[in-house]
Amino acid sequence: MTAFSDHWSLTDDELAQSGNGRNFNDNEIHPLLSRDSQMAIEDAVRQILVNVGEDIERDGLIGTPGRVARAYAELLEGYTQNVETLINGAMFDVEYGDGEMIVVSDIEYNSMCEHHMLPFSGKAHVAYIPNQKVVGLSKIPRIVDMFARRLQVQEQLTNQIADALNDHLDAAGVMVVVEGHHTCASLRGVKKHGVNMTTTSKRGTFKTDAALRDEFYHLIGK
């Protein structure tokens, strides 16, 4: 498994306090990493620094390997999470119109491209048509973040969010639209700025009902 595999038992509260916003000392271990994992990442960062021509003993770089290891732990914490734990039973019986959709829009996310390990970010828009139960509002952004905080490509991210919601919400239909700006395209390669990518995933009734899709696009301003 991953370097994070020993931490699947962390609770939501523990994950929420796993280091976000903290200032670590250079020799501290991030709570989501084992000591061996952190040391291995630090060694790899030192090798990168040496091989791009840097002096790893200069003042500005001495603590960099540790900082990078802790940053990766935070940026890739989605590997420590699963959908069941995030939802945590927050499914509720609510009377809602038959066939009507629920939309959660403008969910900001940050992810890392699995090809170059450079960041991409944007917004996700999610709609689902409940059968008997609805899920707590905060759970959908949490699920988006869980998949975003892994090494990703946007197409896969979009499908993973849609599949997770479709499988766990028992919904009649699910649709996900993800917009992303990719620094692997703006900082390197073609070096084109301001280019955004949009991906969609449809499940259930959204695959067959064009009017339903149009309503969703209208609700999210597309």
N, C-alpha and C positions, 0 to 999 in steps of 0.2 A: 504493500500500500504506500501511501504518501508519507512524508515526514510528519504529517499531522494526525496519523491514524490512531495514535494512542489517546487522543483527546475527544473521541466521539461521545464520551460520557459527560462532557461539560454541560451544565445547565444553561438556560437562556441568561440567567443573572450572571453566571460566571463568564459567559461569552461577552456579555455587555460590558464586563469589567476587565476584559482580557488585554487591556493596554491602550485602547483608543484614547488619544488625548494625553497620555502620560509622557513624561520626559524620563527616559531610562538613562542610567549610568552606562558607560561603555562596556562594562563587564556583566551587565544583567542579561538574563535569559528571558525571552518573551514567553508568557504563560502558554501560548499555543504551540511552542516548540520544545522538544526534548533538548537536553544539553548536547547530545551527540549531533542532532540535526542542526542546531544553531552553529556548532563548531564547524560542521561540514560546509554549511553555506558561507560562513566567514572565510574559510580557507579558499573556497572557489572565488569569492570576490577578490581576495588578495591576488590570486593568480590572474584574474582579469586585469586588475590595476597594473601589475607588473608587466603584463604582455601588451598593454597599450602604451607603455613607456613611462609610467608614473613611479614616483618614489613613495613607497608605502610607509616610510618612516617620517615623512614630513607631517607637520603638525595638523594640517587640515584633513589628512587621510587616516590618521592613526585609529580613530574610532569608526571610520566608515564601514568596515566589514560588519561590525556588530549592528550598526544602524540599518544597513541594507538587509541583514537577516531578519531583524525585527519588523522592518517595513514589509518584507515578503509575507511574514506571518500574518500581518494585519490585512494586506491586500488580497491574500489567498485564503482567508479564514473560512470561505465557503466549503472547503474540504472537510472541515470539522463538523458540518451541520447536515441534517437531513430533514425532509419535508414533514415527517410525522412529529418530530420534536418541535419544529417551528409552529405547526398548527396547534399542537398540544391540546387537542380536543375542542378547540374553539369553533365548533359548528353548531348553529342554532336554528331551531324551528321558527320560521318567520313566514307569515302569510304574505305572498307576493304575487303579482299578476302572472298568470300562466303564460309562459313563453317570453316574458319580459327580461331584459338584460340588466345586469349590474356592471357599471363601468368604473374602473379606477385608472385615472389618466395622469400623465406627467410625472411618472415615477422616475426620479433621477437615479442613475446608476453609474458606477465606475468599474471597469473591468481591465483585463490585460490580454492582449493578443497572444495566442499560443505560438504564433510563428516567429515573432520577434521579441516577445516579452516587453512590449511597449503598451502604454495605456490607450484605451478607447473609452469613450463616455457618451452619454446621451440620455434619452428618456424612453421609458416603456409605457405602453397603454394596454390595459387588460380589460376584457369583457367576458362575462360568463352568464349563462342562463341556468339558474338554480332549479333543481327538481324539488326536493323537500327542505333542504337546509341551505343557509348562507354561512359564509366564513367571516370571522372577525376582520374588520377593515385593515388592521395593521399587518395581517398575515400575508397579504398579497405582496406589498413592498418587501417584506422579509424574504419571501420566496424568490423574488427578483434578485435581491442582493445576494442570496445564497448561491445562485448559479452565476451571477456576475463576478463574484469574488473567487473565481477559479480561472485557470488559463482557458481562454475561449476564442472562438470565432463567432461573429454576431449571428450567423445563420443557426449555429448549434444552440447558442444561448436562447434564441427565440423559440426553437422547438422544445428545449428542455423546460422552459417556463410553461408552455402550453401543455406538454405531456403531464407535468406534475400537477397542474390544476385540474386537468381532465381526469386524471387517475384518482385524485384525492378528494375532489369536491362532489363527485357523482353528478356532474353538471350535464345538462342536455346539450350544451355547446360551449366552446371556449374559443376566443380569438385574442391573439397577441400581436401588437405592432411595436417594433423596436426601431428607434432611430439612433444612429451612432456616428460620432466623429472619431476618426482613427489617426493617431499620431504616427503609426507606421507608414501612412501614406503622406502625411503633411510634413514630417521631419526627415524622411528618407525616401528612397525610391523615386516616385514621380514628383514628390514635394509639392503637392497641390493642396492649398489651404482652402478651407470653407466648403469642402466636399463632404456631404453627408450621405450615409447609407441607410436605407429603410428595408426592413425584413418583416414578413408576416407569417403567422402560423394559424391555421384554422382547424378546429375539431368539431365534430358533431354537426348540429344544425347550421353552423356558420359556413360549412363547406358547401351546403346545398341551397341556402336561402340568400340570394343576392340582396334582397331588400333589407335583411338583417345586417348584412355587412355594410350596406350603404348607411344605415342608421348609426352604426358604430363609428364609421368614418366621420359622419356629420357631428356626432357628439364629441369627438376628440379634435374637431376643427380641421379635418383633412378632406 
